[in-house]
Every structure is written in C-alpha cells, then in structure tokens.
Amino acid sequence: MRRRAVIALFGAAAASPFTARAQRPVKVARIGCLSGGSRDFVRRNLEFFRQELARLGYTEGRNIAFEYRFAEGDFERLPQLAAELVSLEVDVIVASPTPAAVAAKKATGAIPIVMVNAGDPVGLGLVQSLAHPGGNVTGLAFSVALETLGKGLELLKDAVPNLNRVAVLLNPANPAYSLAKKHVEIAAAASGVQLQLLEVRSQGDFANAFAAMTQERAGAVIIVPDVLSVENARQLAQLAVSTGLPSMHGFREQVEAGGLISYGPNLIEPFRHAAAFVDKLLKGAKPADLPVQQPTKFELVINLKTARALGITIPTTLLARADEVIE
C-alpha cells in the first residue's frame, strides 16, 4: 500500500511541470491601428487586415488585441493619437496613410511601425531606403502610385480631345503633397498642358475649388488620391459632373462613386500585405531588415454612365485598354 502511494506521489510530481506548462497563458500581442481617416471608411480595410491575420493564426481575444485610433480626417489630431498608442506600449503600430505614418514615426523610435499607403517614405525620413529601411519603420509605400499621376494626365488627354488646361485638386495637409505636385507638373510640362493647382483642406473647400475651375475654364480635373478625396469621392464626382469636368482619380472606388476614370493600385491589398509584416515583426524580425514594398499592379477603370452624363464619348481604343468598364 505504501509502495502504491509512493508511486502515485512520484507520478503526480512528475506530471505537475507538464500540467503547469500546458496552462501557461498565451501572450497577447497588442496592435495599435492609427488612421488619418474615419472609423466608418477605414472599417472595411481593417477587416481585410484582420482576416489575413486570422489566416496567419491570430485570433482576437486569444493571442492578439487591437487598439484603434482614428483622426476622422483631422490630421492635426494624429500626434496625440500616436502618443496614446505609444503610452499603451503596443507591440506594433500599423499607420495609414502618409500623415499617420509620419505622426507615428515622430512619436516613437522604438515600437515597430508598419506604414500602409505612405507616399515618399524616403523623402519624409520614415526610412533610409526602400530596400534597407534602417529604423523602426517598414511596410507599404505609395510613392510609385503617385508617379501614376503623370499616366493619369495622359489618359485624360486620350479621353478628352484638345485638352490643354487641367485643374489639379490637392490637400496640402498631406505630407506627400510635394511629391504628388512634382509628378503632375513634370507630366504637364512634357505634354504641353497648363495646370491650375487648387488646394483643399476640408470638405468645405470643394465648392469654391470647382467654381475656380469653371472660372478659369479648365477642361478636366485630376483629383489627387488622399484621405479627404477618397472619403468624399461621391461629392467630388457630383461636383465634377455638375461643372462638366471629366475627372481622373487614383482608385477604382472613386469611379464606382461616379468619377470618370481611375488609374492606380488596389486600395485594399496593402492592408492584406500589412498583416504579413505584423506577423514577421511579432515573430522577432526587425523593421530595419524588412524591405518596403510598393504596388506592382495598376488598373484602369472607366465609368461610361458618367461619360454619358458629361456628354463625351470615350474612344474605343481607350475602352479596350480598361481593366473594367462600368456601364
């Protein structure tokens, strides 16, 4: 009897370390999501981000948790929101787009940052180079997409015969403003088109901007992709049609909202790719060693319903090049 008791006691003692190991709590990684946009608009993009993390083995409430901060289009709030995430000691900050990435970088040099759709990350000092970021920031850049503004001007000229004056709508509050302006000016100089640069900082500036386009007799408008322009895509498309201006946009969502033409990368895919960056960082990779990615696929989308409303006929040669034509 005593022998059985000793064996039982030994067995229990031997098993206890394994039992304790099995019950050890799983570490919950905390991800700070910093956005310059509104909660409602960004929700869809973040849903794709969370789905991809789930595919990689992360379950909210078990091994991952999220802290969200939205600037609601007011970029001046971003430094405070970034500081809040830093004070919470999150493991990684995912920041989108450019203004949020800049605010996050200024707030911390220690917490890894995954930027999403950030324009000119080298010029803004977010990374040393795309191939070798060299600091605490990596992720997905938008610089090459801004270069497509020149291509957008070419497409407008193909769609609108004898186009010689084009308005350009930009948001100077966006740190990528200078790079966007540079690319469109280079394209205009090469094609002999005159530009009318118009700055808009809020939704309240739109009506005056389009009135100025009409007064200066612009033949079309390029709407530079930005949180402000994308979130207000429907209003901008309606203003363009009401003033008789063919519009060029950066994302298909803006054409689906009523714009005429878009040429640019997919708006959602970078959020899927951001999940892979987060996964690598949580597993010990250093941001400095993860090369920055850029879009490699660009799509041309044309809205024929908008063309009819404007009273213009899109050349069949241009339609044939489109990835999608909205009837």
PyMOL commands that set and color helices and strands:
alter all, ss='L'
color gray80, all
select helices_A, chain A and resi 2-22+39-55+75-87+98-107+143-159+177-191+203-215+227-231+233-242+252-256+269-282+287-289+304-310+316-321
alter helices_A, ss='H'
color red, helices_A
select strands_A, chain A and resi 29-35+64-70+92-96+113-118+137-141+165-170+194-199+220-223+247-249+261-264+299-303+324-326
alter strands_A, ss='S'
color yellow, strands_A
deselect
rebuild
show_as cartoon
